[in-house]
Every structure is written in C-alpha cells, then in structure tokens.
Amino acid sequence: MKEFAYARASSVDEAVAAAAAPGAKFLGGGTNLVDLMRLEVETPKLLVDVTHLPFHSVDETAEGGVRIGAGVRNSDLAASRLVRERYPALAEALLAGASGQLRNAATTAGNLLQRTRCPYFQDVTKPCSKREPGTGCPAREGEHRNLAIIGWSEHCVATHPSDMAVALAAFDAVVETTTRRIPAVDLHRLPGDDPSRDTVLEPGELIVAVELPRLPFARRSRYRKVRERASYAFALVSVAAAYGDGDVRIAFGGLAHKPWRAFAAEEAIRGGASFADAAEAELAQARPLRDNGYKVELAKRTLVSVLEELA
Amino acid sequence: MTVLADVSLRVNGTPHEFALDTRTSLLDLLREHLDLVGAKKGCDHGQCGACTVLVDGRRVNACLTLAVAVSGSEVVTVEGLDHPLQDAFVHHDAFQCGYCTPGQLCSAAGMLDDLERQELPVSPAEIREWMSGNICRCGAYPNIVAAIEAVA
C-alpha cells in the first residue's frame, strides 16, 4: 500500500476543504477503498475520514418519504423499521449484499461509490481504461461472463456491483450532495469514452444523504438476486421491483455500468402488456458479449418471477 | 516516506496508545504490535472472515479496517471474548484445524446481536446466511451451525 496522510473531518466544511488537496479521497467504511489501496488500484495521498460527520440517522421526511444519512451503516439501514416497512426491497437488497462484517462497516454513500469488481480493473498488471484511461478493455475479449450486456462501450464492459443502489434507483431516490440533488438513476454514468468516471460527482463533492420519496405501493416490493452461490457473492442478475396501485417500479443489477432502471418495461406494464412482454421490451436493447448471453434470458425470467410474486 | 498517526484503542479492556504508520490495519496492529495472534490473516481482502473482531461491539473484518480510522474505539478479540459460544464450539466439535475458529467465534457473537437488531430468529437457515462471511476450509459448517444454534 502506498503512503497516505489521514484526516478525520469533524464538519462538512472541514471535509470539503481537506478534499481540495491533490490526491485526496473521502473514506467511509473503507471496505472497498482499503482493499483497492492494498491492490494499489487506488493510491490516495490523503484520506479524509467522513464517518464522524453527523449523518447517521434514518428519518421520516415531511412528505412521508425517508431520509438516509450518508454515514448510516448498511446493517443499520437494513434494520431500520422505516425501511423494512416502506421499502422492503431496499432492506432485502442490503442484506443480499456482502457479509455481516462488511455491512457493519460499509456506509450508504460508500456503498453507492464502490468500484466495479471487474477482474481486470482490480489487477494492476492488466490494461484497463477505467483504471488507466486509454489502455483498453481486455474484458471485451477476455473474462466477461459476469460483465455488462446493456449500455457498455468499446472502452469498458464493467458492471456496477451494488445491490442497495439497484433498489434506490427503482424507487426514485435522490442523492443529496454538498452542492446539489441528483436523482439516483443519474448518479452513475454509462462508460462511454471515459470509463474512469463511475459517477457524475465532481472532485470534492460529498454525498450527505439519500432521500426516498413517498411511494406507498413500495410496501409491496421485492429484491431478487441471482448469484453463483447461495450467499456472499455478487449478482449475475438482480431485480428490485414494486408493483401495485396500477403502477410499477423496476431496476436491474448486474446488467450495466450503472443500476439499470427498466423504464421500457415499466411503460409496457402501465400500458397493459404482460410481464413477459414487458421483460422482452426492456431486454431488446441488450448486446451480450461472447460469454454472457445467458444474462439476457436470466434477466427476463427473474423479472417475470418477481412481478408474478408481487401481483 | 512513512506518515505516522496517533492511535488510541482499548483492546480487551486495556488502553493502548500508539504512533502508527497510517497504513497499519487493525489486524496488523493486533498481531504485530500487541501479539494478539488469535485473529488470522487468511486472505487480507475481507473475503474469508478469519480476521473478524468486535469493534464497539460490532463484528468487522480487521484486515479492511485501518487502525487510525477506529482510534478511540473498544476492540474485543478472541483473546478477550467471554461468551457461551466458546464452550458450545468445544461441545459440538465445531472445528477441525482451528485456523478460522477465532474469526468464527467473534463473528458468531456479533451475529447474534445483528439478528436481534434485525428482529430475525436464530434458525439454522439464518445462521448459514449471516455467517457466510466466515469461510471454513475444513468444512466444519454443520457443527458450527449446531454450536451457534445451541447458544441462541
């Protein structure tokens, strides 16, 4: 691991000021960042620890939604009664992610900002345009069984690994930073010609909270994660969905560089289409790679299965 | 150039002060500076759980925890753990080589609290799911589950 300085921020102003230094990075639970530093994928000069900022509560908003502090640990968010009652798919997504130990350390904002687990990204002996712009994407012709089928570019076929972010994207969450409010569906980018940027956040911009709007029918919602073993593995495909009151919300995980909100499938269902036709409508845009074509059918079947369970 | 930071921790009830390289993980601090070698460096990537300890009562992977980031905290390792799980592991023969056992014990102790917060029953299915961050290469899982279930 490369040398770095450490600063514990006691206020947002202090955190933002410290983060203006070259090579500074915010530190949350560190469960991904510290690992990437050990692999020397990340080499920050300064870690600005933001876990002591006062963003540790989950509160009801005046509009009947829920506001989640950026520093709330994943385990505490999953245990929150507000979340379990109003957005059960979010609690399920959190508990489907990582392990008990990691969920105790990982924060809400840190979960959103975790990096892809693409094997080429995590191996500094391999080229990777996400890690080193312009070096290319060996995953396109290499090991990509678990990588993207939607929205990828010639520069990057990585997937976003978060489960939590999929549920947030489905339920119209808004990410509040030190400077603005960003719809969760717009926080993460598609790789395009600059895969080094996972999100639209500017340098030094700090996430302070995530807000979920009032969404009564999300009380009936599910998160289904398909993986290669029963627990403690990343999704091959996952689905967060709420269905009721004649309305629907759907997002997929494991398919793209960002949590994939299934607007086409939602529109089809609102228009009276069958679940199977809605799944077809969404996956029509899939461009599978040589070895991950299985994800197209898996995504369709997982979606239909979740919706049938909710119907 | 090494960057030093002041770190203070209570470990198994005893207060300690250090001037540490900021890169020092909690695991290396315990093993290399305090000679508490119960927590193991299995994978050093948070994937095996052999390094699990309790920080302020919560189970975490000591390998992914920077010591400087938990300065001010209370740490309990297997050496300081005093829990009925320990007798239950012996009674149920919940190990073979024993390498993962300190992590299994600390993790199980933390898991019982995790399940209570989540208002979930301590059933074999939940134990298997909530202990999935602890690998046992000898495959002693059935007896580990039995030991934890006996204590719950």
Boltz contact constraints between the chains, C-beta under 6 A:
constraints:
  - contact:
      token1: [A, 1]
      token2: [B, 23]
      max_distance: 6.0
  - contact:
      token1: [A, 3]
      token2: [B, 1]
      max_distance: 6.0
  - contact:
      token1: [A, 3]
      token2: [B, 3]
      max_distance: 6.0
  - contact:
      token1: [A, 4]
      token2: [B, 22]
      max_distance: 6.0
  - contact:
      token1: [A, 5]
      token2: [B, 3]
      max_distance: 6.0
  - contact:
      token1: [A, 6]
      token2: [B, 5]
      max_distance: 6.0
  - contact:
      token1: [A, 6]
      token2: [B, 22]
      max_distance: 6.0
  - contact:
      token1: [A, 6]
      token2: [B, 68]
      max_distance: 6.0
  - contact:
      token1: [A, 31]
      token2: [B, 64]
      max_distance: 6.0
  - contact:
      token1: [A, 34]
      token2: [B, 64]
      max_distance: 6.0
  - contact:
      token1: [A, 35]
      token2: [B, 45]
      max_distance: 6.0
  - contact:
      token1: [A, 49]
      token2: [B, 69]
      max_distance: 6.0
  - contact:
      token1: [A, 79]
      token2: [B, 117]
      max_distance: 6.0
  - contact:
      token1: [A, 79]
      token2: [B, 118]
      max_distance: 6.0
  - contact:
      token1: [A, 99]
      token2: [B, 132]
      max_distance: 6.0
  - contact:
      token1: [A, 99]
      token2: [B, 133]
      max_distance: 6.0
  - contact:
      token1: [A, 100]
      token2: [B, 111]
      max_distance: 6.0
  - contact:
      token1: [A, 100]
      token2: [B, 114]
      max_distance: 6.0
  - contact:
      token1: [A, 100]
      token2: [B, 130]
      max_distance: 6.0
  - contact:
      token1: [A, 100]
      token2: [B, 133]
      max_distance: 6.0
  - contact:
      token1: [A, 101]
      token2: [B, 52]
      max_distance: 6.0
  - contact:
      token1: [A, 101]
      token2: [B, 59]
      max_distance: 6.0
  - contact:
      token1: [A, 101]
      token2: [B, 60]
      max_distance: 6.0
  - contact:
      token1: [A, 101]
      token2: [B, 61]
      max_distance: 6.0
  - contact:
      token1: [A, 101]
      token2: [B, 133]
      max_distance: 6.0
  - contact:
      token1: [A, 104]
      token2: [B, 58]
      max_distance: 6.0
  - contact:
      token1: [A, 104]
      token2: [B, 60]
      max_distance: 6.0
  - contact:
      token1: [A, 105]
      token2: [B, 60]
      max_distance: 6.0
  - contact:
      token1: [A, 231]
      token2: [B, 129]
      max_distance: 6.0
  - contact:
      token1: [A, 231]
      token2: [B, 132]
      max_distance: 6.0
  - contact:
      token1: [A, 232]
      token2: [B, 132]
      max_distance: 6.0
  - contact:
      token1: [A, 232]
      token2: [B, 133]
      max_distance: 6.0
